[in-house]
Amino acid sequence: MQGVSNILLEGNNMARLFAGLGVSMQIALVSVALSLPLGIIVGVLMTSRNRLIRAVLRVYLDFIRIMPQLVLLYLVFFGAAVWFGVSFDGYTSSIVVFTLWGAAEMGDLVRGSLESIPQIQYDSAYVLGFDRKQTFLRIILPQAVRRLVPPAVNLITRMIKTTSLCMLIGVVELIRVGAQIIDLNRFAHSDGALWVYGAIFFMYFLVCFPLSLLSRHLEKKVSK
């Protein structure tokens, strides 16, 4: 047990892990803040009557979904300089990729929420004298948001967890910091990996579990 406590409490290892968690959360939160409004715009446009707009957004959505996030990270990190003459560091590449991914996923959630509203809601609003804009803002949008919030919270949780891939393009986030600590202590603490990754597990759990509970709570409220 002495070896166990040493690797986690020795020096500033725990502080480094929390700093790595801060980087992971920063990438996730910035990406969420950018992707949510973009996703709402994408979702609304996906319900447009314009076939060209719907086709372009469908290609965008399918491309993002088909490509693994790691491949997208590599494409942006290594390809931006070749294709556009812009060199992104790992942090910026991560935010670009997670924003594009989050906007695509959020857009599909918004589209599904809007299309789940029955046509009778529109017809009833028109009978009451509402125009298209009033119907959308006062009748359709509030109902769609109510159905949208639980899956949106799940998406945020997924984005937080997927930030672990950023270590592969040089971002010093939580997993990378853990690997560095393990590597530096591989001779002094042969079982260090178990405890470092155990600490990382609990850090992710403490961040994501409240979001999971919130999602379940919101799902129950929506189903009532």
Secondary structure as GFF3:
##gff-version 3
##sequence-region A 1 224
A	DSSP	alpha_helix	2	9	.	.	.	ID=ss1
A	DSSP	alpha_helix	13	46	.	.	.	ID=ss2
A	DSSP	alpha_helix	51	66	.	.	.	ID=ss3
A	DSSP	alpha_helix	69	84	.	.	.	ID=ss4
A	DSSP	alpha_helix	90	115	.	.	.	ID=ss5
A	DSSP	alpha_helix	119	127	.	.	.	ID=ss6
A	DSSP	alpha_helix	132	134	.	.	.	ID=ss7
A	DSSP	pi_helix	135	140	.	.	.	ID=ss8
A	DSSP	alpha_helix	141	162	.	.	.	ID=ss9
A	DSSP	three_ten_helix	163	169	.	.	.	ID=ss10
A	DSSP	alpha_helix	174	184	.	.	.	ID=ss11
A	DSSP	alpha_helix	192	223	.	.	.	ID=ss12
###
